């Protein structure tokens, strides 16, 4: 089975994609008017950025008269899902649990955040998470046997 292409988006590419998602198709000039006004970019820089994004499969353009109007090829949800899936696979060996526990350990998730996540999971349709190739979900340790998990639950 061919490997899925990883999606990597720079800060500036994300800024452009966000504008395209919010406002729809835009020309280079339209983007120039909405990008960071404190640090204006030359036309050719934005054009080059869009051309690179087009080669990467992030955007495409339609020709109107002699103007190129760029639009995102991925929805915000598709891009987010792909980036998160790649991130979890690369840094957490495919384990969303490890990601969440890492956020808890780094004091990035509060008890209220965890309650909201739990409530959302309770409402979500039951489905089995995708497990990347080469990783196995460990079920041998139960949450009650793990002192670190028990400590986290008290928060």
C-alpha positions as CSV (number, residue, x, y, z in Angstrom):
1,X,0.0,0.0,0.0
2,X,1.5,3.4,-0.9
3,X,2.4,5.6,2.0
4,X,0.2,8.7,2.5
5,X,2.0,11.9,1.8
6,X,2.8,14.0,4.9
7,X,1.3,17.4,5.0
8,X,3.7,20.1,6.3
9,X,2.4,23.7,6.5
10,X,4.6,26.7,7.4
11,X,3.2,29.6,9.5
12,X,2.9,31.8,6.4
13,X,1.2,29.0,4.4
14,X,-1.2,28.5,7.3
15,X,-2.0,32.3,7.3
16,X,-2.7,32.1,3.5
17,X,-4.9,29.0,3.9
18,X,-6.8,30.6,6.8
19,X,-7.6,33.6,4.6
20,X,-8.7,31.4,1.7
21,X,-10.9,29.3,4.1
22,X,-12.5,32.4,5.6
23,X,-12.9,34.5,2.5
24,X,-12.9,32.1,-0.4
25,X,-10.8,32.4,-3.6
26,X,-8.5,35.3,-3.7
27,X,-5.9,36.9,-6.0
28,X,-2.4,37.7,-5.0
29,X,-3.4,41.4,-4.6
30,X,-6.4,40.4,-2.4
31,X,-4.0,38.4,-0.2
32,X,-1.6,41.2,0.0
33,X,-4.4,43.5,1.4
34,X,-5.2,41.0,4.2
35,X,-1.8,39.6,5.2
36,X,0.2,41.1,8.1
37,X,0.0,44.9,7.4
38,X,2.8,45.6,9.9
39,X,5.2,43.7,7.8
40,X,4.1,44.0,4.2
41,X,5.4,41.5,1.7
42,X,6.4,42.1,-1.9
43,X,3.9,40.9,-4.6
44,X,6.5,38.4,-5.9
45,X,7.0,36.9,-2.5
46,X,3.3,36.1,-2.1
47,X,3.1,34.9,-5.7
48,X,6.1,32.6,-5.1
49,X,4.5,31.3,-1.8
50,X,1.2,30.5,-3.7
51,X,3.1,28.8,-6.5
52,X,5.0,26.6,-3.9
53,X,1.7,25.9,-2.2
54,X,0.2,24.9,-5.5
55,X,3.1,22.5,-6.2
56,X,2.6,21.0,-2.7
57,X,-1.1,20.4,-3.5
58,X,-2.4,22.9,-0.9
59,X,-4.0,25.4,-3.3
60,X,-5.0,25.7,-7.0
61,X,-5.8,28.6,-9.2
62,X,-8.6,29.5,-11.7
63,X,-7.9,31.9,-14.4
64,X,-10.3,34.9,-14.7
65,X,-9.4,37.1,-17.7
66,X,-5.7,37.4,-17.0
67,X,-5.9,37.1,-13.2
68,X,-5.2,34.0,-11.2
69,X,-7.6,33.5,-8.3
70,X,-6.3,31.0,-5.8
71,X,-8.4,28.6,-3.6
72,X,-7.6,26.0,-1.0
73,X,-7.7,22.4,-2.1
74,X,-8.2,21.1,1.4
75,X,-10.8,22.1,3.9
76,X,-9.7,23.3,7.3
77,X,-11.0,20.0,8.7
78,X,-9.1,17.9,6.2
79,X,-5.9,19.8,6.8
80,X,-6.3,19.7,10.6
81,X,-7.1,16.0,10.5
82,X,-4.1,15.2,8.3
83,X,-1.7,17.4,10.4
84,X,-2.9,15.9,13.7
85,X,-2.7,12.3,12.3
86,X,0.8,12.9,11.1
87,X,1.8,14.6,14.3
88,X,0.5,11.8,16.5
89,X,2.1,9.1,14.3
90,X,5.5,10.8,14.3
91,X,5.8,12.1,17.9
92,X,3.5,9.8,19.8
93,X,3.9,6.5,17.9
94,X,0.3,6.7,16.8
95,X,-1.2,7.0,20.3
96,X,-3.7,9.8,20.8
97,X,-3.6,8.7,24.5
98,X,0.1,9.6,24.7
99,X,-0.6,13.0,23.2
100,X,-3.3,13.8,25.7
101,X,-1.3,12.5,28.6
102,X,1.7,14.6,27.4
103,X,-0.5,17.7,27.3
104,X,-1.6,16.9,30.9
105,X,2.0,16.4,32.0
106,X,2.9,19.7,30.4
107,X,0.1,21.5,32.2
108,X,-1.6,22.3,28.9
109,X,-4.9,20.6,29.7
110,X,-7.0,21.5,32.8
111,X,-9.4,19.2,34.5
112,X,-12.2,21.2,32.9
113,X,-10.6,20.6,29.4
114,X,-10.6,16.9,30.1
115,X,-14.2,16.9,31.2
116,X,-15.1,18.7,28.0
117,X,-13.2,16.1,26.0
118,X,-14.9,13.3,27.9
119,X,-18.3,14.8,27.2
120,X,-17.6,15.2,23.5
121,X,-16.3,11.6,23.3
122,X,-19.5,10.4,25.0
123,X,-21.6,12.1,22.3
124,X,-19.4,10.9,19.4
125,X,-20.5,7.8,17.5
126,X,-18.5,4.8,18.5
127,X,-15.6,4.1,16.2
128,X,-12.3,2.4,16.4
129,X,-9.3,4.8,16.1
130,X,-7.0,4.1,13.2
131,X,-3.8,2.6,14.3
132,X,-0.8,3.5,12.1
133,X,1.3,0.7,10.6
134,X,4.0,-0.7,13.0
135,X,2.2,0.4,16.1
136,X,-0.1,-1.6,18.4
137,X,-2.5,-0.2,20.9
138,X,-1.5,-1.5,24.3
139,X,-4.4,-2.9,26.3
140,X,-2.4,-4.8,28.8
141,X,-2.2,-2.0,31.3
142,X,-5.5,-0.9,32.8
143,X,-6.1,2.7,33.8
144,X,-6.6,1.7,37.4
145,X,-3.2,-0.1,37.6
146,X,-1.3,3.0,36.4
147,X,-0.3,5.3,39.3
148,X,0.4,8.2,36.9
149,X,-3.1,7.9,35.4
150,X,-4.7,7.7,38.8
151,X,-2.9,10.8,39.9
152,X,-4.1,12.6,36.8
153,X,-7.7,11.6,37.3
154,X,-7.7,13.4,40.7
155,X,-7.0,16.8,39.1
